[in-house]
Amino acid sequence: MVRLVNISKGRVQQIDHKAPLISICDRYSTPAAIPGRGQRPLLLLEFFPADHAPEISKEHLMTEAKADAVIKFVEEQREAGHEVIYVNCGEGRVRSYSVCAALESLEGFHHDHANACIKQGILDRYTFNLLGDRIDAFEEARAEATE
């Protein structure tokens, strides 16, 4: 079982420098300082949480391509034998929480609330639903490929 842990960008400094990380920011914020940047599996994303974003940022939300990149990344990390994947955003409260919550629907993944910065975050329904739809498509394609 791969644990998914939502954290703040400040906590990135405290995690294992070789642990896989999905780091999320938006076009107006400073990305996390990432120790071991060249030594860890890393996926950098930029998007706003749709349910909580100002109108001006509506064109910079999670996309199908970004959702597919997230799914591919976590599957690759599971196949590589990693037991934990960290997902950070500014506070670890909305975007990273929503990504972890959606990814939990993939077989073999668990949203680890116990080690999260924010135990009960705020779900961004747009990000959660879009990622969930892409997970469904991924699993359908995987099932078809094994038939």
C-alpha positions as CSV (number, residue, x, y, z in Angstrom):
1,M,0.0,0.0,0.0
2,V,1.4,3.4,-1.0
3,R,0.7,6.2,1.4
4,L,-0.2,9.6,0.0
5,V,0.6,12.5,2.4
6,N,-0.5,16.1,1.9
7,I,1.9,18.6,3.2
8,S,2.7,22.3,3.1
9,K,5.6,23.8,1.1
10,G,7.3,24.5,4.4
11,R,7.3,20.9,5.4
12,V,9.1,19.8,2.2
13,Q,12.3,20.7,3.9
14,Q,11.6,18.0,6.6
15,I,10.8,15.0,4.4
16,D,13.3,12.4,3.1
17,H,15.2,14.1,0.3
18,K,14.8,11.0,-1.9
19,A,11.1,10.6,-1.4
20,P,8.8,11.1,-4.4
21,L,7.1,14.5,-4.4
22,I,4.3,16.2,-6.3
23,S,4.8,19.9,-5.8
24,I,1.9,22.3,-6.6
25,C,2.0,26.0,-6.8
26,D,0.1,28.6,-8.8
27,R,1.3,31.4,-11.1
28,Y,1.3,34.0,-8.3
29,S,3.0,32.1,-5.5
30,T,6.6,31.1,-4.9
31,P,7.2,27.4,-5.4
32,A,8.5,25.2,-2.6
33,A,12.3,25.1,-2.0
34,I,12.9,21.4,-2.8
35,P,16.0,19.7,-1.2
36,G,17.5,16.9,-3.2
37,R,15.7,18.2,-6.3
38,G,17.9,16.2,-8.7
39,Q,17.8,13.1,-6.5
40,R,14.2,12.4,-6.1
41,P,11.2,11.6,-8.3
42,L,9.5,15.0,-8.8
43,L,6.4,16.3,-10.6
44,L,5.9,20.0,-10.6
45,L,2.4,21.3,-11.2
46,E,0.9,24.8,-11.4
47,F,-2.9,25.2,-10.9
48,F,-5.4,27.0,-8.8
49,P,-8.2,25.2,-6.8
50,A,-11.3,26.0,-8.8
51,D,-13.7,26.1,-5.9
52,H,-11.6,28.7,-4.1
53,A,-10.0,30.7,-7.0
54,P,-10.7,34.2,-8.0
55,E,-12.4,34.6,-11.3
56,I,-9.2,35.9,-13.0
57,S,-7.5,32.5,-12.4
58,K,-10.2,30.3,-13.9
59,E,-8.0,29.6,-17.0
60,H,-5.3,28.1,-14.7
61,L,-7.0,25.1,-13.1
62,M,-6.2,21.4,-13.1
63,T,-6.4,20.0,-16.6
64,E,-6.8,16.5,-18.0
65,A,-3.2,16.5,-19.1
66,K,-2.0,17.5,-15.6
67,A,-4.3,14.9,-14.0
68,D,-2.9,12.2,-16.4
69,A,0.6,13.3,-15.4
70,V,-0.2,12.8,-11.7
71,I,-1.7,9.3,-12.3
72,K,1.3,8.3,-14.4
73,F,3.7,9.7,-11.8
74,V,2.2,7.9,-8.8
75,E,1.9,4.6,-10.8
76,E,5.6,4.8,-11.7
77,Q,6.5,5.4,-8.0
78,R,4.4,2.5,-6.9
79,E,6.1,0.3,-9.5
80,A,9.5,1.5,-8.3
81,G,8.6,0.3,-4.8
82,H,8.1,3.6,-3.0
83,E,5.9,3.3,0.1
84,V,5.1,7.0,0.5
85,I,4.5,9.9,-2.0
86,Y,4.3,13.4,-0.7
87,V,2.0,16.0,-2.3
88,N,2.7,19.6,-1.3
89,C,0.9,22.9,-2.0
90,G,1.1,26.2,-0.2
91,E,-0.5,25.1,3.1
92,G,-1.2,21.5,2.4
93,R,-4.9,22.2,2.9
94,V,-6.8,22.4,-0.5
95,R,-4.9,21.3,-3.6
96,S,-2.6,18.7,-2.1
97,Y,-5.4,17.4,0.1
98,S,-7.8,17.1,-3.0
99,V,-5.1,15.3,-5.1
100,C,-4.5,12.8,-2.3
101,A,-8.2,12.3,-1.7
102,A,-8.8,11.6,-5.4
103,L,-5.7,9.3,-5.8
104,E,-7.0,7.1,-2.9
105,S,-9.5,5.7,-5.4
106,L,-6.6,4.0,-7.3
107,E,-6.0,0.5,-6.1
108,G,-3.1,0.2,-3.7
109,F,-3.0,3.9,-2.6
110,H,-4.1,5.3,0.8
111,H,-4.5,8.9,1.9
112,D,-2.4,9.0,5.1
113,H,-4.2,11.6,7.2
114,A,-2.1,10.8,10.3
115,N,1.1,12.2,8.8
116,A,-0.5,15.1,6.9
117,C,0.1,18.7,7.8
118,I,-3.7,19.3,7.7
119,K,-5.6,16.3,8.9
120,Q,-8.9,17.4,7.5
121,G,-8.4,19.7,4.5
122,I,-10.8,21.4,2.2
123,L,-11.8,19.4,-0.8
124,D,-11.7,21.3,-4.1
125,R,-14.5,19.5,-5.9
126,Y,-13.3,20.5,-9.4
127,T,-9.8,19.0,-8.9
128,F,-11.1,16.0,-7.1
129,N,-13.7,15.2,-9.8
130,L,-11.5,15.8,-12.8
131,L,-8.8,13.6,-11.3
132,G,-11.4,11.0,-10.4
133,D,-12.7,11.0,-14.0
134,R,-9.1,10.6,-15.4
135,I,-8.5,7.7,-12.9
136,D,-11.6,6.0,-14.1
137,A,-10.4,6.4,-17.7
138,F,-6.9,5.1,-16.7
139,E,-8.4,2.0,-15.0
140,E,-10.7,1.3,-17.9
141,A,-7.8,1.4,-20.3
142,R,-5.7,-0.8,-18.1
143,A,-8.5,-3.3,-17.8
144,E,-8.9,-3.4,-21.6
145,A,-5.2,-3.9,-22.1
146,T,-5.2,-7.0,-19.9
147,E,-8.2,-8.6,-21.6
